[in-house]
Amino acid sequence: MPMTAVDLESRLRTAFPDAEIEITDLAGDGDHYKARIVSTAFAGLPRVRQHQLVNKALADVLGGALHALALETAAPAG
């Protein structure tokens, strides 16, 4: 069963409570998303490590309920 954008955002907000999160359903099927996450948790980390943190937060659903996730991560400017 696909994951809704609301469920995905909820999981990400739990993992990154201070984050600015934007979810885009790329295919309209609830199975392919893009997530833009801006969080202080990413400050000073290389992009690979940022993505690893997101993947860890979603490990139980990646490849299952969540088939594909494109990530754009960043620390807040300033």
Secondary structure, DSSP 8 states (H G I E B T S, - for coil): ----HHHHHHHHHHH-TT-EEEEEESSSSSSEEEEEEE-GGGTT--HHHHHHHHHHHTTTTBTTTB-EEEEEEE----
